[in-house]
Amino acid sequence: MDATHVARALGLPPGTRIGRYTLVRRVAMGGMAEVYLAQLRGAERFAKLVALKLILPQFAGDPEFARMFLDEARLASRLQHPNVTAVLDFGEYQGEHFITMEFVHGRHLLELMRAHRGRPLARDVALTIVSGVAAGLHHMHELRDHDGSPLGLVHRDVSPSNVLLSYEGAVKLTDFGIAKAVEHTSATRTGAFKGKVGYASPEQCRGEPIDRRSDLFALGILLYETTLGARAFSGPNEFAVLGRVARADYVPPSQIDPDYPPALAEIVAKALAVDPADRFATAALLADALDGYAHAQHWRLAPARVVEAMTTHFGETPPITSADEASWLATDPSTRVAATSLAGASIVAPTPAGPRRRLAATIAGTLALVGTTAVAVTLVARPSEATPSAAPVVDTAPAAATDEAPPSVAPVLVPTVVIAAPAAPSTAAPSTAAPSADPTAAPNAEPAVDVEPPNKGPKRRRPTKRADKPAAAAVPDNLYPPGYRP
């Protein structure tokens, strides 16, 4: 892996511009693509936060993967449903393709399931989520082309990590990277398996042609796992899992939870039937069955239940951006970052201030330097009122007790004097000490560097005593998550 790929593995730096978009931070990374929070800015201070999906550089040159990425953009851009993430834009910048999607502020279902630590979700929460995914799938399955012909879309990767839950209770199906139009592409040819093994259908595992009912099998797996807190299909390796999925060999819910409702178990069994003909014909029918069961239990499948679950396990809704990011995003982008090359994954530094601001800073710095130099010259040339010592000494070290006197650039023959200074914390040396006697006489002074006279050999540094740094506090073992290295 070259330096570019290594840099991209760490993520593009904040401020990287990709066309009209400015990256804020990376929010997700998969095996072939990465997603960033980005800002789209337009005229009249228009600004919108979006999610930007980029192909990883090691796959950007693969024509087959680029074609899949383009297929995803084309298909997903047609979907307009509350339970599907909206695709807003597709483009190419410096040879790399990107997809712009709506940004869903929340977590994915897998995180919520992990937060339960093997316990099932509340059944009304689980049914709200699965019913929402079913509604989004039905919209996708029913999508037609501009001429009215059905597209026959199949998602083929309905899994917990592809179900987004917003802090406002929205349920959205995402990631159409391997979704295909069955009638219009060759990607569903026999023997081509794509998707997650544990959430595939029997016909997928056998390499057979698939249709919308394959997604309904995966939806049945979501219903099983969210209401039981257990994996539907697991094994010691992928081959074992494939065999169990191909046979629909799952443990009946009643054997895991003796109190599991029989009516809900019937819905699970119908969704997880081996033969596609025995399953629900459409996702809408499965959603109706869930709504009917919830109505019988006097439950209301509403976003408020998802909000309650998110708040219980993840706390109050966090801001989308930190205070620093919000302040940074509010600035004018023309003075914030320089243009960035994606190919080199270069680090973007803030653009220097404008010419007027630079000129003002330069003048202020020059005046401060001139003033400091004048004070130093005055102190050296002024007759001293103190009694000189018996013999003159050669001052080969800078004064250690005052900030006004800069280091000498040549040896100066001066009597040893004590200059009266304003009242300050006890940092002045005793009146009988010579300036060059001990560089540690002033504890708070900066370490001194001796300046040797010319033509007397190489410069030497006198040893200086530095204040001992306080010992670092012990870091608790559980401060960082597993696998994190500070």
N, C-alpha and C positions, 0 to 999 in steps of 0.2 A: 504494500500500500504506500503510495507516494505521499509527499507532504501535503498536497491539496486534500487528499482523502482524510488524512489525519486531522487536518484543521477542520474539515467539515464534520468529522465525527464529534468534535467538541461543540459544534453549532456555529452558525454565522453570528458575528458580533452585533449587538444592538446598534441601530443606525444604518445598517446595510440597506441600500435602496435597490429595489427590483422594479424597474419601470415606475409606476405611480405609487408603489407601496414602500413603506419604511418598516423594517422589521423591529419588533420590540423585544421578543424573547422566544425561544423554542418551547413549545408546550407538549409536543409528543414526537416520538420517533419510532418508526417501524423498521422492518427489514429492508424495505426498498424506497421508502419515502419518509419525509419529516414534515411536521406541521408547525408553523410559527404564528404567534399573535403579531399582527401587522396593522399599520394605520394607512388608510387611504385618505389623501388630502386632495381637495379640489379648490375651485374658485370661491371667493368670498368666505374664506376660512372654514370651508366645509371639511369635516373630518369624520371618519367612520372606522371603528375597529373591526377587523375581519380575521379570518383564519386563512393562511396561505400555505398550500401544500406543494412541496418541492420534491422532485426526484433526486435521490442521492446521486452524487457525481459518478460513482462506479457503475450506475445503471443508465446514466444519461445518454451514453453512446450506444445503447442496445436498441436497435430498431424495433424489435418485438415488444420490449417493455414500453418504449415511447408510444407505440401504437395502442397498447393497453391503456396507458395513461390518457391518451386522447379519447379513446372509447369511453372511459369513465367520465370525462368532462362532457362529452356529447350526450351521453345517456342521462347523467345526473342533472344536467342543465334543464332537461325537460320536466323534471319532477318539481311540482309545486304543491306541497302538502304540509300541514302543521307538524306531522310526525316524521318528516324527512328533512335533513339538513339541506338548505338551499345552496346551489352553486351559482355564484355571481359573475364569475369571469374565468377566462382561460387565456393564457398567453405564453409567450416565449421571450426570454431575456438573456442575451449573451449565450445563446445555444442551449439554455436550460428551460424546460417547460414548467409551468406552475398552474395550479387551480386555486381560485379564490372562492371561499365558502363563508357562510355566516358563522360567526363565532358564538359557540354555545358555552356560556359561563356556568360550569358545573363539573360533574364527574361522570365517568362511565359506569355502567351497571356492574362490571367486574369489581370495581373499587367498593361499591356498596355491598356486594356479596362478601367480599373479603372482610369488610368491617364487621360483619355478623359472625365471623369466625366459626363457620360450619353450622350456624343456626339458620333456619329459614327466615325469609322476610315475612313481615305481617302479611297475611293472605290478601287483604284488600289492597295493600301496596303492590304486591307481586302481580295481582290481576290487573291493576291500573297500568303497570308497565307493559305487561305482555299484550294487553288489549290495545295500547297505543302503538306498539310495534306492529301488531296485526293490521291496524288501520293504515299505517304507512306502507306496509307490504302490499296491501290490496290496491292502493293507489298505483304503486309501481307495476303490479301485475296487469292492471287494466289499462295501462298507458297505450295510446294509439299514435300512429304516425300522422303527419299533416294530411294525408289523403284518407285517414280514417281506418287504415289497416292496423291490426294489433301488432305491437312490437314483441310481445312475448318475453318481457324482461324477467330474469331470474337473478336474485341477489347472490346466492350461493355462499354467503359468508355471514349468516345471521348468528351472531355470538355475543356474549356479554360485553366484550371490549368494543363492539360496534354499536352499542346502544348508549346514547348520551342522555344524561339526566341533568337538567339545569336546576339552579337553586330556586327558580320560580316554579318548578314542577313540570316543565315541559319534558316530553319523552320523544327522542328523535333517533331515527335509524340513519347511520352514516356509513362511509367507506364503501363506495361502489367500484372499487378497484378491479374486482373480478366479476362484477355483474355483467351479464351479456344478453344481447337480444338473440334468443334461441333461433329464430328464423333467418337472421341476417348476418350471422358471423359463424366462423368455423371453430371458435374457441371451445365449443361444447361437443366437439367430436369425441367419439368413443375412445376411452383410454386416457383422456386428459382430465386428471383430478386436480381441482383447485378449491381451496378452502381449508378450514381447520378440521382435523380428523375427528375430534370429539364432538363437533357440531355439524357433521355431514349427514347425508341421508343414505339409506342402504343402496339406492341406485347410483349415487355418487361413488360410494366405495367400490361398487362392482364395475364402474366405468361405463355405465349405461346412459342413454340419453335422459335428460332431466327436464322438468317443467316446474311450474309454480308450486306443485305439491312437495317438491324437495325442500323449499323454504318453509313449508308448513311443518315438516318433520323437525327442522331446526327450531321452529317456534315452540313445538311441543317439548323440546329439550329445555328451553328457557323456562317454560312453565313448571316442568319437573324440578329443576334445580333451584328456582327461586322459592318454591313452596315447600321444599324438603331440606334445602341446605346441603345437598349431596350431589355428586356427579352422576349423571345418567349413564355415561359410558366411560369407563376408566380401565386401565390395565397396565402391566409392567412395561409395555412398549407400544409403539404405534401399530404394529402388526396385530397385536392382541386387541387393541381398540377397534381397528378396522373390522376384524372378525365379529366383534360384538355388535357394532353398528350395522353391519351387513345382515345380521340375524335379528336385529332389534332386541337384543338380549339385555334387558335392563331389569333391575330389581323392582317389583311392584311397589307402589307407594305405601300400601298397607303394611308391608313387611318392615319398612323403615319407621313409619309412624302409624301405630294401630288406630289412632283417632283421625286418620286422614279421611276427609269426607268422600264417600263412595261416588257421589255425583261429580266431584272434581276429578276423581280417579278415572271416571269414564271419559272425560274430556281429554285427559292425558293419554289414555290408551288409544283413543281414536286418532289423535295427532301423531302418535308414535307407531302406527301400524306399519308392518313391513311392506305390504302391498300399497302402492300409492292410491289405488282405487278405493281402499278402505278408509282413507283419511278424509278430512274435511276437503270439500272441492275448492273452496276459496278461503282466503284469510278473513274475509268479512264474516263468513259463517262461524269460524272459530271465535272471532271477537263477539259475535252475537251469543254464542254459547257461554262465554265468560260473563257477559253482561247479564244474561238470564240467571246464572248461578248467583252472582252478586246481588241481584234484585231479590232473589229468594232468601238471601241472608240479611236483607235490609242494609246492604252496603251501598255506598255511593262511590263509584270509581271516578275520583276527581283529582286534579293536580295538587290539591291541598294535602292529600295523604303523602304524596311524594315529597313535598316541601317539608313536612313534618319528619319524614325519615331522613332526609338530607341534613336537617338541622340537628337531629338527635345524634347522628354519627359524625358529622363534620363541623358542627358548630354554626355560628352565625355566618351569613353570606359574606365572604371576603371581597374586598375591592378587586376589580379586574386588574388594575395596575397599582404598583406601589406609589408612595408619595413622590419619590424621585422620578419614576417613570412618567407619572402624570405631569410633573413640572417640565420634564424634558420634552414630552409630546406637545405641550402647549407653546413651545418656542417655535420660531420661524424655521422651517426645515432648511432654508437657504443658508442660514448661519449655524446650522447644527451639525451637519455631516458633510463629508466630501463624497464624490461618486465612488462606487465600489465595484470591483470586478469579482463576479462570482467564481470565475474559473480559478483565480488565485486565492480565493477565500481570504482576501486581505483584511487586516484589522483597520477599521475606520476611526480616524482621530477627529475630534471636534475641529471645525474650521476656526482659524484665528479670528479675533474680533476685527471689526471694520477699520478702515484707515484712520478715521478720526480718533477712535478709541486707542489704537496703537500709538498714535502721535502723542496723545495726552499721557499715556503711561510712560512713554520714553522721556518726555520732558520732566515728569514728576520724579522719575528715577535719577535723572541727571542732576536735578536740583538737590535731591537728598544726598547724592555722592559729593557734590561740591560743598554743601554745608558741613558734612562730616569731616572732609579734608581740612576745611578752614579751622574748625575747632581743634583738630589735632595739631596743626601748625601753631596756633595760638598757645596751646599748652606747652609746647617745646620751647618756643621763643621767649615766653614771658619770664622775667626775672623772678626767681623763687625767693619767698620770704623765709624759708626754712634754713637752718644751719647746714651747710654742706658737710659731708664726711671728710675725714682727714685726707683721703687720696681719691683721685678720680678713677672711675672704672669704665671699661668699654662695654657698652650695652649691646649685647649680641642677641637679645631675646626681646620679643614684644612685651608690653605691659600686660600684666595678667589680671589686674583688678578693675579695669574700666572698659566699657564698651565703645567709648568715643575714639580711642586711639587705635588706628589701624596698625598692622604689623609693619616694622621698619623694613625698608628695602636696601639699606646699607648700614654699616656700623656707625654709630654716632657717639662722639666723645662728649659726655655730659656729666655734671656732678650728680651724685646720688641725692635725690631730694624726695620730700614727701609733699604732694600737692593736696591741699585741702579740697575735699569732695563734698557734695551735698549729702545730707543724712540719708542713709539707706540701710537695708539689712546688713548684718555683720558679715560683709564680704571683703572689706579692705584689709590689706596686710598691715602688720605692726609697723610703727613709724621708723623702727631701726632696721628694717629689712630692705635690702637692695632689690630693685625690680627683677633682676635676673638671678636672684639667689635661689629661689625654689618655685617652680611653676605650680606647685600645689598649695601655695600660700592662700589663694582665694578658692574656696571649694566650689563656688558656682561658676567659675570662669571656664571658657572653652579651652581645650588642650592647646598649648602653645607649641609652635614649630620654630626652631632656631634658624636664623639666617646667617650663614657663615660669610666672612669677608672674602672677596674675590682672590683667586690664585692660591687658595690654601687647601687644595684637595677636594675630594667629593664632600657633598653636604651630609651632615650627620643629624640624626634625630635624637634628642634627649628622651630618655624614658619618662613617660608621664603616667601618673596614677589616675586611673579612671574610676569613677564611682561604681561600686558594684551594683549590677542590675538586680532588682527584686526577683526572686525565684518565681517562675511561672506557676500559676495555680494548676493543680492537678485536674485533668479533664476527665469527667465521668465516663465510664465505659459505654454507657447507653446514650451518650449525647448524639451520636450520629447513627443513621439507619444502617442496617447490615449492608456490607459491600462498599460503603462510602469511605473514601480516603481523603481527609482534608489536605 
